[in-house]
Amino acid sequence: MKLTREDVLKLARLSRLHLTDDEVAMYQNDISAIIDYITQLDGVDVSGLTPTYQVTGLTSQDKNATRNDEILPQVSQEELLKNVPKTEGGQIKVKRMIG
């Protein structure tokens, strides 16, 4: 399927894009090629295949599929900062990065 220049301009307007003439021509070719590729999928024989609705294998009955949010113990700031070379005001002190 070959898109017209007007099709690309309409898509650009709906997407609020400002395209140059070169970009319109490029997208006209690129989008047409993508649509042609996707159209090939219409010809694929999928009879006998089971649809895949999700791939993780989790169901609503699984313990971890949906769990309640819980507040778990966290590492304290003091414990985190005990391993850094220098601190100041409860923060990690580093050398100046911008000259």
N, C-alpha and C positions, 0 to 999 in steps of 0.2 A: 504494500500500500504506500503510495507516494503522497506525502503531505504537501499541501500547497503552501505558498508563502503566507497566505492569509491565515491558514491553520496555525502556523508557528507564531504569527503576530498575535493571534487571539490567545494562545497559550501563554505567551509572554505577558500580555496585558492582564490576564487572570492571575498570573504569578507575580505581577508587579515588577517585571524585569524590563529594563531598557536595553534593547539589543541593537547592535550595529547591523548594517546590511550584510557584512561578512559573517557575523554570528547567526543571522537568520538563515543564510544559505547553509552554514555548517550544521545547525540544528535541524534544518529541513532534511538533510541527508542522514544525520545520526538517528533522529527519532524514527524516520521511515525504516531504517535498517533494524532498529529495535523492534518495531511493530511487526515487520516481516519475520523476524526470528521468533517472536512470541506466537505468531500465526501458525508456525510449524507445529506448535504444541497441540493445536486443534486436530491434527491428523494422527496423533499418537493413539494407538489402541490400548486402552486401559481397562478393557473388559476383563473381569476376573480378579482385579486388584482390589484389595481392601483399602478404603480411604484411611489416611493417617490424620487423625485429629490432633494428636499431641505425641511427642516423642520421648518424654521423660519416664513414662510408665507409672507416674503417680496418679492416684485416684483420690477422690474426696474422702475415702475411708482410710487412707494412709496417714500415719501419725504425723509425718512432717509436711504433708501437702498443704495444710493450713494450720498454723500453730498460733497460740496466743502470744502476744508481745509480752515479754518479761524483762524487768530490769535486773541485770546480772551484775555481780560485783566487778568493779573495774580496778585497774592499777592506779594507785594514787599518783599525783603529780610529783611528790617528793621521791617516790620510788622510781619513776621514770627519769627524773633529773639526776639521780645519784650516779649515773654512768656517763654523764657528759663532762667534758673537761672544764668548762666554765659556765656559770649561770649568773644572772643578774635580775633581780626582781621577779623571780619565779619563771624566768625565760632562759633559753639557751643563748649564750653570748658567743658571737662569731666575729671574725675580723671584718672590717669594712669591705663591702663588695663593690661599691661604686666609688670611683675616684674623684 
